[in-house]
Each structure stands twice: as C-alpha cells, then as structure tokens.
Amino acid sequence: MSGPRLDWAAGPGRPLRGELRVPGDKSVSHRAVMLAALADGVSQVHGFLEGEDTRATAAILQRLGVRIEAPEASERIVHGVGLHGLAGADGPLDCGNAGTGMRLLAGLLAGQDFASTLVGDASLSKRPMNRVIDPLSRMGARIDAAAGGLPPLRIHAKNVLQGIDYATPVASAQVKSAVLLAGLYAEGVTRVREPHPTRDYTERMLHAFGWPVAFAPGEAALEGRHRLRATTIAVPADFSSAAFFLVAASVVPGSQLCLRRVGMNPRRTGLLQALRLMGADIREENPGEEGGEPVADLVVRAAALRGIAVPEALVPDMIDEFPALFVAAALAEGETVVTGAAELRVKESDRIAVMATALRRLGARVDESPDGAVIHGGRLHGGEVDAVGDHRIAMSLAVAAQCAGGEVLIADCANVATSFPGFEGLAAEVGLGLQRRPPAVG
C-alpha cells in the first residue's frame, strides 16, 4: 500500500436505519470508460465510481490520448478516439491497486501499434498475470512479465492478433474480458468458454456500445474489426459495496435498511442467495435497469442467521464478497462450510488466511482448508486485527466489530478508497460505530 496509513477503531453502534446509495459499480465503471475511449464520438458516464482503482484506469486512458472530462463528481464525459486512435505513452502506465484495470488493459493494449508497460503498487505486483498472458499469447500477443508471471507487464507493439476458441481453466470474468477486448482487434472470431459462468459486464457493455457479441452463461463470442458507437451509460450501485451493509443490517439486532438501485447482475449476487439460505430477510423492490444492468432496491431487516454449506455453484458469483460472508458466518448459529474458493488466496491478499487470522483474534473458531474454510458461529470479542491493506477485509472487519463484545482496532485500512470512497461517512450515517484512529508509532 502506498500513501499515509489509516487505522480504524470500530465497535457496536446502533441498529442500522434509513436508506443509502452506495457508490457506482467498480467493474462497470472500468469497462465504461475503456469502451467509451475506443468508441466513435462522445460518451457520458453517470455514476462513475470515484475510487482510486477506476481513476487509475481513466488516468491511463488520458495518457493514451483520450480526453476525459469530469464536470462533477461521479460524472465523466469521454471523447472517444475510435478503435485505432490511442497513442503510446512516454512511460509506464500505473494501474495502482487495480487488478481489474491491469488485466483488462492488457487485452486492450495487446492490439495496439505501440508498446506499453503496465505497472502496479506493491500488492498488485504480487498478483498472478499468467492467466491473461497465456490466452493473449495464443492470440499472437507478445507480453513479457517478471518471474512467475507477475507485473510489470511489457506488451510489445504491432501484434498481429488472431481470434481463438479459448476454454478458461478457472472461472474468471477478468480473464474472459481481457480475451474479448483483445478480440476487438483480432482477425476472425474470438470465443471464450468457462467452467462456470462468470459476470457478463463486458458482454453487456459491448452490446450497449453497438458491438455484435453473442453471450450466454459460460460462453461469449465476438468477431473483430467492427466499431464502437458512443453512448450514455448509467452505472448502477456496486453490489460488492452494498454487501457490507447487507451483512451488517442482517446481524445487528433491530436493523432495517434500504439500499437504493443496487446492481443485480445474476453473475454478481451469489452472496444474496447465500445470505438468504442462512435465513437473512432481504427483499427486492422497484426492479429496473441502468447501464444495461438489472437494478433493484434492497430492503434488509435483522434476522437470526444459521450456518450453511455454501453451494459451490455460487462461489464464482460471490468471489469478492467472501470476507463479508465470513463475518456473517462467524455470527451465525452453527458452522458454515466454504469449498471451491481457492481463488480467494490470490486476491488483494490471501483472503482465506487473513480473514481466518482476524476472526480468530476476535474469538471465532475458523478451520482453514486449501480452497475454503469451516467457520464456527458464535460470539466475538474485541481485539486488534490487521486488514493488511485489503479494502474488502477492512470493511468486513468493521462490520464484525458491530457485534463484538468490545472495541476492535483495525490496522491498515487506507486502501478502502480504492473501491469505496466515503465508506466511513455512509457507515456512520446509518449507525455503524466506526472512527479513524491515529496509527500506532514504531
């Protein structure tokens, strides 16, 4: 993590009440500005996430010659340069902490006439990139990486790309998206098949920008050499950000909370299904559509949760929400079993190990396995825990603290700004006990 350190002191607040709208969807925001940059004409993006990750992607596009205006917060006007209008930058392109940004940009940049180097912060520099390098290399891209397939990624100029029929070894929307974005520049048809269906944000967004794309759960295909047409995109509220409040309002007695216009992409809402299996009281109201994505208001009331065996079929659809699920499981009656989630070990941190360690320090019993854990529900007490610079772990531990028997000191929380700027203010507004704490010295 770069920048000043931020620690939190969290503890039981009041029942969560009221309504809120969490920031725009990070995944949709990344894709919206990328495709708008490659489109013919001027696009407007409403609800753009003002997070460090998405701003890093927008800044890279600006360095590649795209004019992007921000007339007000969460609004972007993108002056598209067309599919072949990007220009090379005079140095490395910094993705910050954004794994999504780096993987998708690798696909997009593989088809350019100029060379590029993608770099990231210390955390991103430890995340594996072979999963995108391999299929892009099969398409004809020449990409160099550090030992073990780690960033930085050096993408050579003037790659002649050919469409491929690629079966992904792991279910990953980022890998699928990187291949599809490279496919925009490839000769022939690019097809991606997945072992389990993943989020179809890229496919929906391509369709919104007028690119012919065929997709169904677990499969997507497109042909290269078409054009993208400028459009207006409304970004829905981010389900992953809503997840912390869904869990908090479920476990804090007396809570009733309404989350407005949350993105309800069926490949994103596995946590909602898992919480309902645990006994959560979450109702969907006012369904609609924003930016080609289904949305709804979510009304959640406190409920007594019980442990479950999380169906493996739900895992790809909730991979970013597992830290929050671990908290729900630690406060439920009985045990919750997670399997098939080895992907959690190569996220911003090893989320299985870090969450298990933190929850144990708060009194929970957690048994790790290579691809998951068994979380034994019960009571939590106060203590000191470390979010290790992982934004989703920091926010999940803040939720856990609401039901702890004492104050919870959470170290290393500054990266929350990468995905959820303003989390502290919204959390306090609806009732969470959370405040900043001067970092420990020495």
C-alpha positions in Angstrom: 0.0 0.0 0.0 1.2 3.5 -0.8 0.3 6.8 0.9 -0.5 7.5 4.5 -1.6 4.7 6.8 -5.1 4.6 8.1 -6.4 2.6 11.1 -9.9 2.3 12.4 -11.5 1.9 15.8 -14.8 0.1 15.5 -17.4 -1.2 17.9 -21.1 -1.7 18.5 -23.1 1.3 17.1 -26.8 1.5 16.9 -29.3 -0.5 14.8 -28.8 0.3 11.1 -31.7 2.5 9.9 -32.6 4.6 6.9 -31.6 4.4 3.3 -28.5 4.9 1.3 -27.0 4.5 -2.2 -23.5 3.1 -2.3 -21.0 4.3 -4.9 -21.1 3.1 -8.5 -20.1 -0.4 -9.6 -16.4 -0.6 -9.9 -16.4 -3.3 -12.6 -18.9 -1.4 -14.7 -17.0 1.9 -14.3 -13.7 0.3 -15.5 -15.4 -1.1 -18.6 -17.5 2.0 -19.3 -14.5 4.4 -19.6 -12.4 1.8 -21.6 -15.1 1.2 -24.2 -16.1 4.9 -24.3 -12.4 5.7 -25.1 -12.4 3.3 -28.1 -15.8 4.5 -29.4 -16.5 6.9 -32.2 -18.0 10.0 -30.6 -18.6 11.4 -27.1 -20.0 9.2 -24.4 -21.4 10.2 -21.0 -20.9 8.0 -17.9 -23.2 8.7 -15.0 -22.5 7.2 -11.6 -18.8 6.6 -12.3 -17.0 5.3 -9.2 -14.7 7.9 -7.7 -12.3 5.3 -6.4 -8.6 5.0 -6.8 -8.8 1.9 -9.0 -11.2 3.4 -11.5 -9.5 6.8 -11.5 -6.2 4.9 -12.3 -7.8 3.4 -15.4 -9.2 6.7 -16.5 -5.8 8.4 -16.0 -4.1 5.7 -18.1 -6.6 6.3 -20.9 -5.9 10.0 -20.7 -2.1 9.3 -21.1 -3.0 7.3 -24.2 -4.6 10.4 -25.8 -8.2 10.2 -24.7 -9.8 13.4 -23.4 -11.9 12.7 -20.3 -13.8 15.5 -18.6 -15.2 15.3 -15.0 -17.8 18.1 -14.9 -18.8 16.9 -11.4 -18.3 14.0 -9.0 -19.2 10.6 -10.5 -19.7 12.1 -14.0 -17.4 11.6 -16.9 -17.5 12.8 -20.5 -15.3 10.7 -22.7 -14.2 11.9 -26.1 -13.7 8.6 -27.9 -10.8 8.2 -30.3 -12.0 5.2 -32.2 -10.7 1.6 -32.1 -7.3 2.6 -33.6 -7.0 6.1 -32.2 -5.0 5.5 -29.0 -1.4 6.8 -28.9 1.5 5.4 -27.0 2.5 6.9 -23.6 6.1 8.1 -22.8 6.5 5.8 -19.8 4.9 3.0 -17.6 1.2 3.0 -17.1 0.3 2.8 -13.4 -2.7 0.7 -12.5 -2.2 1.3 -8.8 -4.1 -1.4 -6.9 -6.5 -2.3 -9.7 -6.2 -5.9 -10.8 -9.3 -5.5 -13.0 -7.7 -2.5 -14.6 -4.4 -4.3 -15.4 -5.9 -7.5 -16.7 -8.5 -5.7 -18.9 -5.9 -3.2 -20.2 -3.5 -6.0 -21.1 -6.2 -7.3 -23.5 -7.0 -3.8 -24.9 -3.3 -2.9 -25.3 -2.3 -6.2 -27.0 -3.9 -5.0 -30.2 -2.2 -1.6 -30.4 0.6 -0.5 -32.8 2.6 0.8 -29.9 4.3 -0.9 -26.9 3.1 -0.4 -23.4 4.2 -1.3 -19.9 1.7 -1.8 -17.1 2.8 -1.4 -13.5 1.0 -1.5 -10.2 1.5 -1.0 -6.5 3.2 -3.5 -4.1 0.0 -5.5 -3.7 -0.8 -5.7 -7.4 2.8 -6.6 -8.2 2.3 -9.8 -6.3 -0.8 -10.9 -8.2 -0.6 -13.5 -10.9 -1.0 -12.4 -14.5 -0.2 -15.6 -16.4 -3.9 -16.3 -16.6 -4.2 -13.4 -19.0 -0.8 -13.7 -20.6 -1.4 -17.2 -21.7 -4.6 -16.7 -23.8 -3.3 -13.4 -25.1 -0.1 -15.0 -26.2 -2.1 -17.7 -28.0 -3.8 -14.9 -29.9 -0.4 -13.6 -31.1 0.4 -11.0 -28.4 4.0 -10.7 -27.1 4.0 -9.9 -23.4 6.9 -10.0 -21.0 6.4 -10.3 -17.3 8.5 -10.6 -14.1 9.4 -14.1 -12.8 6.3 -16.1 -12.1 4.1 -14.1 -14.4 4.0 -11.1 -12.1 3.8 -7.4 -13.0 5.1 -5.3 -14.6 3.7 -6.4 -18.0 5.6 -5.3 -21.1 3.3 -5.5 -24.1 5.1 -5.3 -27.4 4.0 -3.2 -30.4 2.3 -4.3 -33.6 1.0 -7.7 -32.5 -1.0 -9.5 -35.2 -3.9 -11.0 -33.3 -6.0 -14.0 -34.4 -9.3 -15.0 -32.8 -9.2 -18.1 -30.7 -11.6 -20.5 -29.1 -10.4 -20.5 -25.5 -11.5 -22.6 -22.6 -10.5 -20.8 -19.4 -9.0 -23.2 -16.8 -10.5 -21.1 -14.0 -13.8 -19.1 -13.9 -12.6 -15.5 -14.2 -14.5 -12.6 -15.6 -11.3 -10.6 -15.8 -9.6 -13.3 -18.0 -12.7 -13.6 -20.2 -12.8 -9.8 -20.5 -9.1 -9.5 -21.4 -9.6 -12.0 -24.2 -12.7 -10.4 -25.5 -11.1 -6.9 -25.6 -8.1 -8.3 -27.5 -10.7 -9.9 -29.8 -11.8 -6.5 -30.9 -8.5 -6.2 -32.7 -8.2 -9.8 -33.9 -9.0 -11.4 -37.2 -11.9 -13.8 -37.1 -14.0 -14.9 -34.1 -12.8 -14.9 -30.5 -14.8 -17.3 -28.3 -14.4 -17.8 -24.5 -15.8 -20.9 -22.7 -15.8 -21.1 -18.9 -16.0 -23.9 -16.4 -18.6 -21.9 -14.5 -20.5 -18.8 -15.7 -18.9 -15.5 -14.6 -20.0 -11.9 -14.6 -21.0 -10.7 -18.1 -20.3 -7.0 -17.6 -18.1 -6.8 -20.6 -20.5 -8.5 -22.9 -23.4 -6.3 -21.8 -21.2 -3.2 -22.2 -20.0 -4.2 -25.6 -23.7 -4.6 -26.7 -24.5 -1.2 -25.3 -21.7 0.3 -27.4 -23.1 -1.4 -30.5 -20.5 -4.2 -31.0 -22.1 -7.5 -32.1 -21.5 -10.0 -29.3 -23.2 -13.4 -28.6 -23.2 -14.5 -25.0 -24.9 -16.9 -22.7 -24.0 -18.2 -19.2 -20.5 -19.7 -19.5 -19.8 -18.6 -23.1 -19.2 -15.4 -25.1 -18.1 -14.8 -28.7 -17.4 -11.8 -31.0 -15.8 -11.0 -34.3 -13.1 -8.4 -34.7 -12.9 -5.3 -36.8 -16.3 -3.7 -36.0 -16.8 -0.3 -34.5 -18.0 1.0 -31.1 -20.6 3.8 -31.1 -20.6 6.4 -28.3 -23.5 6.1 -25.9 -24.7 7.1 -22.4 -24.1 4.7 -19.5 -25.7 4.9 -16.1 -23.6 2.9 -13.6 -25.6 1.0 -11.0 -24.7 1.0 -7.3 -22.0 -1.6 -6.7 -23.3 -4.9 -5.2 -19.9 -5.6 -3.7 -20.1 -2.3 -1.7 -23.7 -3.0 -0.8 -22.6 -6.4 0.6 -21.1 -4.9 3.8 -24.4 -3.2 4.6 -26.4 -6.3 3.7 -24.5 -8.3 6.3 -24.4 -5.5 8.9 -28.1 -5.0 8.8 -28.7 -8.7 8.9 -26.6 -9.3 12.1 -27.1 -6.1 14.1 -30.4 -6.5 16.1 -33.2 -4.1 15.3 -31.8 -3.0 11.9 -33.9 -2.1 8.9 -32.0 -0.6 5.9 -32.8 0.2 2.3 -30.1 0.1 -0.3 -31.0 2.0 -3.4 -30.5 1.0 -7.1 -28.1 -1.9 -6.4 -26.7 -3.7 -9.5 -28.4 -7.1 -9.6 -26.4 -8.8 -12.3 -27.2 -12.5 -11.7 -23.5 -13.3 -12.0 -22.7 -10.9 -9.1 -25.4 -11.7 -6.5 -24.2 -15.0 -5.1 -23.9 -13.5 -1.6 -27.5 -12.5 -1.7 -28.5 -16.1 -2.3 -26.1 -17.4 0.3 -27.4 -15.0 2.9 -31.0 -16.0 2.2 -30.0 -19.6 2.6 -28.7 -18.6 6.0 -32.0 -17.0 6.9 -31.5 -13.4 6.0 -34.5 -11.2 5.4 -33.7 -9.3 2.2 -36.4 -8.1 -0.1 -36.0 -6.8 -3.7 -38.2 -3.8 -4.6 -38.6 -1.5 -7.6 -36.7 -3.5 -10.2 -35.4 -1.7 -13.2 -32.3 -1.3 -15.5 -29.3 1.0 -15.5 -26.5 0.9 -18.0 -27.8 -2.3 -19.4 -27.6 -3.9 -15.9 -30.6 -5.0 -13.8 -31.0 -3.0 -10.6 -33.3 -3.0 -7.6 -33.7 -1.5 -4.1 -32.8 -4.0 -1.4 -34.6 -3.8 1.9 -32.8 -5.8 4.6 -34.0 -6.5 8.2 -32.1 -8.1 11.0 -32.6 -11.8 11.2 -31.1 -14.8 13.1 -28.6 -16.4 10.7 -27.7 -20.1 10.7 -24.6 -21.8 9.2 -24.8 -23.5 5.8 -22.6 -25.4 3.4 -22.2 -22.7 0.7 -23.1 -24.3 -2.6 -20.0 -24.3 -4.9 -22.2 -23.2 -7.8 -22.5 -19.8 -6.0 -18.8 -19.3 -5.5 -17.9 -17.6 -8.8 -20.9 -15.3 -8.3 -19.7 -14.1 -4.9 -15.9 -14.3 -5.0 -15.4 -10.7 -3.9 -18.0 -10.9 -1.2 -16.4 -13.8 0.8 -14.8 -11.6 3.5 -18.3 -10.3 4.3 -19.7 -13.8 4.2 -17.1 -14.9 6.7 -18.3 -12.3 9.1 -21.9 -13.4 8.7 -20.8 -17.0 9.3 -18.9 -16.1 12.4 -22.0 -14.6 13.9 -24.5 -17.3 12.7 -25.6 -20.3 14.7 -23.8 -23.5 13.7 -21.0 -23.9 11.2 -20.6 -22.6 7.7 -18.5 -24.6 5.2 -16.8 -22.9 2.2 -15.2 -25.0 -0.5 -14.2 -24.4 -4.1 -12.9 -20.9 -3.3 -9.1 -21.3 -3.9 -9.2 -18.1 -5.9 -9.5 -16.2 -2.6 -5.9 -16.9 -1.9 -4.7 -14.8 -4.9 -6.8 -11.7 -4.4 -5.5 -8.4 -3.0 -4.4 -10.7 -0.1 -4.8 -14.3 0.8 -8.4 -13.6 1.9 -8.9 -17.1 3.5 -5.8 -16.8 5.7 -6.2 -13.1 6.6 -9.9 -13.4 7.5 -9.3 -16.6 9.4 -6.5 -15.0 11.4 -8.5 -11.8 12.1 -11.7 -13.7 13.2 -9.7 -16.0 15.5 -8.2 -12.9 17.2 -11.8 -11.8 17.9 -12.7 -15.2 19.4 -14.1 -17.1 16.4 -13.1 -20.7 15.5 -12.1 -21.0 11.9 -10.6 -24.1 10.3 -8.8 -23.4 7.0 -8.5 -25.7 4.0 -6.7 -25.1 0.7 -9.9 -24.0 -1.1 -12.0 -22.6 1.8 -12.7 -22.8 5.5 -15.1 -24.0 8.1 -16.4 -21.1 10.2 -17.9 -22.0 13.6 -20.5 -19.4 14.5 -20.6 -17.8 18.0 -19.7 -14.7 19.8 -17.0 -12.2 19.1 -15.0 -10.1 21.5 -12.8 -7.0 21.0 -9.2 -7.1 19.9 -6.6 -5.9 17.4 -6.7 -7.1 13.8 -4.9 -6.4 10.6 -6.6 -5.7 7.3 -3.2 -6.0 5.5 -4.1 -3.2 3.1 -7.0 -5.2 1.7 -10.1 -2.9 1.3 -12.7 -5.6 1.4 -11.2 -7.1 4.6 -11.1 -3.8 6.3 -14.8 -3.1 5.7 -15.8 -6.7 6.6 -13.9 -6.4 9.9 -15.7 -3.1 10.6 -19.0 -5.0 10.2 -17.8 -7.8 12.5 -17.0 -5.2 15.2 -20.6 -4.1 15.3 -21.4 -7.4 17.1 -18.2 -7.7 19.1 -18.1 -7.6 22.9 -15.6 -4.7 22.9 -13.7 -2.3 20.7 -12.0 -3.7 17.6 -8.9 -1.9 16.3 -8.4 -2.5 12.6 -5.0 -1.7 11.1 -4.1 -0.8 7.6 -7.4 0.4 6.1 -6.4 3.2 3.7 -7.0 1.1 0.6 -10.7 1.2 1.2 -10.5 4.3 -1.0 -9.7 2.1 -4.0 -13.3 0.7 -4.1 -15.5 2.6 -1.7 -14.7 6.3 -1.2 -16.8 7.7 1.6 -17.4 4.4 3.3 -16.8 5.8 6.8 -19.3 8.6 6.3 -22.0 6.4 5.0 -21.4 3.8 7.7 -21.6 6.4 10.5 -24.7 7.9 8.9 -26.7 4.6 9.1 -25.5 3.6 12.5 -22.1 1.8 12.4 -19.7 2.5 15.2 -16.6 3.5 13.3 -13.9 6.2 13.6 -10.4 6.9 12.5 -7.6 6.2 14.9 -4.1 7.6 14.9 -1.8 4.8 13.7 0.5 3.1 16.1 4.0 4.5 16.3 7.0 2.3 15.8 
